[in-house]
Amino acid sequence: MSDDAGTVGTPGPDDATAIPVGDAYDVVVGHDVLDRVPGLLRAGVLRVLVVSSPAVETYASGVAGALAAHGLQVHRAEVPDAETAKSADVLVRLWSQLGQAGFTRSDAVVCVGGGTVTDLGGFVAASWLRGVDVVHVPTTLLAMVDAAVGGKTGINTPEGKNLVGSFHEPRGVVCDLTTLATLPRAHLAAGLAEVVKGGFIADPRILELVEASPEAALDVHGAVLRELVERKIRVKADVVAADLRESSLREILNYGHTFGHAVEQVESYRWRHGDAVSVGMVFAAELACAAGLLDRSVVERHRRVLTSVGLPTSYADGRWPDLLTAMSRDKKSRGATLRFVALTGVGSPTRLEGPREEWLRAAYDAVSAGRGATRP
Ligand SMILES: NC(=O)c1ccc[n+]([C@@H]2O[C@H](COP(=O)([O-])OP(=O)(O)OC[C@H]3O[C@@H](n4cnc5c(N)ncnc54)[C@H](O)[C@@H]3O)[C@@H](O)[C@H]2O)c1
């Protein structure tokens, strides 16, 4: 937790887990824990802007009510659904709202929603008066285990996704697993791709839990999903605490993302991010296998685990030139050299730079061969 004097409320008597991100802040995980939000704000805060999307109105109202009950002046901003929220127009509208309501340095923003809302609201908080406090209340699995943790914020521009943004650590994160009950199953599975990624790069127990019962892994009321969420948050928290600005260690979180981002671009962002990362992990595993780094049994384990929770593991054939162009443009490649996170085993990531063309082709052939895959 932060070291400044006091908070607005006190922790509730629930069974929530608090996962520290270094000594910067905690990620609280549990059921029915929305009333934990006021306790994460610093003492002295007067105004709070609650940013949310239409799909999570009930949860945003609950959070707003809890804040008002602590005597705070609550302002509400409903932003458009999904990626349309992450635009300069919406950002300017929120800045105006903060200005008209007289938000000062000691006031705060609370984001309730998926990764699009936490990215947008986080950037509003990062940029208003050069930075005010933000608390994230992620309501998708992807946002709980990924977007809301780590301090990356941003919006899209007509030229591309996430091109404008900044690092701005939240003051705290509250993951209320109860909110996942209304999340469509396809979005739940997409979030699980990021959880499984945590299993392959750092925590094999995640893979064992999914393998033991894929159904339990998708049950938002059960103990298994909760353990998976907590484990994946710990993986991310440990990495970002050690490496707050994206550089070498943090790079391992991009496992599956080089090919995954290319799929997203080629599909004009009609694929869910988690679905693209799922195929991207299989590609990365095939690539590592072709390069002689990874055993085939681990490649097949990727396919089994991801398929068991309904995630795609193959992609249409005939798209290699487009994918290669997209990968070369990826902001994480340096110059003309393609860079991948690869595994030498489960929990053992390494970097693969400038892989041979024949390895890349072999990996693509393996994810596309005879499958002609489309989004599930
Ligand atoms: N900052 C980071 O480190 C980081 C990491 C990963 C992804 N991201 C960003 O996150 C975004 C994707 O996040 P996402 O997958 O959460 O998408 P999203 O925010 O678009 O949410 C997906 C859909 O689910 C709806 N929804 C959200 N919570 C719900 C609930 N509890 N019940 C019913 N519906 C609900 C949303 O309204 C939306 O339609 C992308 O913009 C991506 O760039 C950021």
Ligand as a Chemical Component Dictionary entry (heavy atoms), coordinates in Angstrom:
data_LIG
# 
_chem_comp.id                   LIG 
_chem_comp.type                 NON-POLYMER 
_chem_comp.pdbx_formal_charge   0 
_chem_comp.three_letter_code    LIG 
# 
loop_
_chem_comp_atom.comp_id 
_chem_comp_atom.atom_id 
_chem_comp_atom.alt_atom_id 
_chem_comp_atom.type_symbol 
_chem_comp_atom.charge 
_chem_comp_atom.model_Cartn_x 
_chem_comp_atom.model_Cartn_y 
_chem_comp_atom.model_Cartn_z 
_chem_comp_atom.pdbx_ordinal 
LIG N1  N1  N 0  -3.140  -1.605 -19.957 1  
LIG C1  C1  C 0  -2.771  -2.848 -20.145 2  
LIG O1  O1  O 0  -1.761  -3.327 -19.626 3  
LIG C2  C2  C 0  -3.634  -3.726 -21.008 4  
LIG C3  C3  C 0  -3.398  -5.115 -21.047 5  
LIG C4  C4  C 0  -4.249  -5.900 -21.809 6  
LIG C5  C5  C 0  -5.289  -5.322 -22.506 7  
LIG N2  N2  N 1  -5.480  -3.980 -22.460 8  
LIG C6  C6  C 0  -6.597  -3.343 -23.182 9  
LIG O2  O2  O 0  -7.808  -3.877 -22.666 10 
LIG C7  C7  C 0  -8.806  -3.803 -23.675 11 
LIG C8  C8  C 0  -9.581  -5.086 -23.712 12 
LIG O3  O3  O 0  -10.197 -5.266 -22.460 13 
LIG P1  P1  P 0  -11.478 -6.203 -22.303 14 
LIG O4  O4  O 0  -11.247 -7.511 -22.933 15 
LIG O5  O5  O -1 -11.845 -6.131 -20.876 16 
LIG O6  O6  O 0  -12.541 -5.497 -23.250 17 
LIG P2  P2  P 0  -13.728 -4.458 -23.012 18 
LIG O7  O7  O 0  -13.378 -3.422 -22.036 19 
LIG O8  O8  O 0  -14.140 -4.007 -24.369 20 
LIG O9  O9  O 0  -14.873 -5.371 -22.393 21 
LIG C9  C9  C 0  -15.420 -6.397 -23.178 22 
LIG C10 C10 C 0  -16.949 -6.273 -23.252 23 
LIG O10 O10 O 0  -17.503 -6.746 -22.038 24 
LIG C11 C11 C 0  -18.406 -5.781 -21.494 25 
LIG N3  N3  N 0  -18.330 -5.960 -20.048 26 
LIG C12 C12 C 0  -17.348 -5.593 -19.212 27 
LIG N4  N4  N 0  -17.563 -6.075 -17.991 28 
LIG C13 C13 C 0  -18.728 -6.762 -18.045 29 
LIG C14 C14 C 0  -19.475 -7.502 -17.098 30 
LIG N5  N5  N 0  -19.034 -7.697 -15.856 31 
LIG N6  N6  N 0  -20.646 -8.041 -17.503 32 
LIG C15 C15 C 0  -21.074 -7.899 -18.781 33 
LIG N7  N7  N 0  -20.399 -7.247 -19.727 34 
LIG C16 C16 C 0  -19.247 -6.678 -19.354 35 
LIG C17 C17 C 0  -17.890 -4.473 -22.021 36 
LIG O11 O11 O 0  -18.889 -3.492 -21.988 37 
LIG C18 C18 C 0  -17.453 -4.858 -23.433 38 
LIG O12 O12 O 0  -18.535 -4.867 -24.313 39 
LIG C19 C19 C 0  -8.095  -3.470 -24.965 40 
LIG O13 O13 O 0  -8.338  -2.126 -25.324 41 
LIG C20 C20 C 0  -6.624  -3.674 -24.639 42 
LIG O14 O14 O 0  -5.784  -2.819 -25.403 43 
LIG C21 C21 C 0  -4.692  -3.179 -21.714 44 
# 
loop_
_chem_comp_bond.comp_id 
_chem_comp_bond.atom_id_1 
_chem_comp_bond.atom_id_2 
_chem_comp_bond.value_order 
_chem_comp_bond.pdbx_ordinal 
LIG N1  C1  SING 1  
LIG C1  O1  DOUB 2  
LIG C1  C2  SING 3  
LIG C2  C3  SING 4  
LIG C2  C21 DOUB 5  
LIG C3  C4  DOUB 6  
LIG C4  C5  SING 7  
LIG C5  N2  DOUB 8  
LIG N2  C6  SING 9  
LIG N2  C21 SING 10 
LIG C6  O2  SING 11 
LIG C6  C20 SING 12 
LIG O2  C7  SING 13 
LIG C7  C8  SING 14 
LIG C7  C19 SING 15 
LIG C8  O3  SING 16 
LIG O3  P1  SING 17 
LIG P1  O4  DOUB 18 
LIG P1  O5  SING 19 
LIG P1  O6  SING 20 
LIG O6  P2  SING 21 
LIG P2  O7  DOUB 22 
LIG P2  O8  SING 23 
LIG P2  O9  SING 24 
LIG O9  C9  SING 25 
LIG C9  C10 SING 26 
LIG C10 O10 SING 27 
LIG C10 C18 SING 28 
LIG O10 C11 SING 29 
LIG C11 N3  SING 30 
LIG C11 C17 SING 31 
LIG N3  C12 SING 32 
LIG N3  C16 SING 33 
LIG C12 N4  DOUB 34 
LIG N4  C13 SING 35 
LIG C13 C14 SING 36 
LIG C13 C16 DOUB 37 
LIG C14 N5  SING 38 
LIG C14 N6  DOUB 39 
LIG N6  C15 SING 40 
LIG C15 N7  DOUB 41 
LIG N7  C16 SING 42 
LIG C17 O11 SING 43 
LIG C17 C18 SING 44 
LIG C18 O12 SING 45 
LIG C19 O13 SING 46 
LIG C19 C20 SING 47 
LIG C20 O14 SING 48 
# 
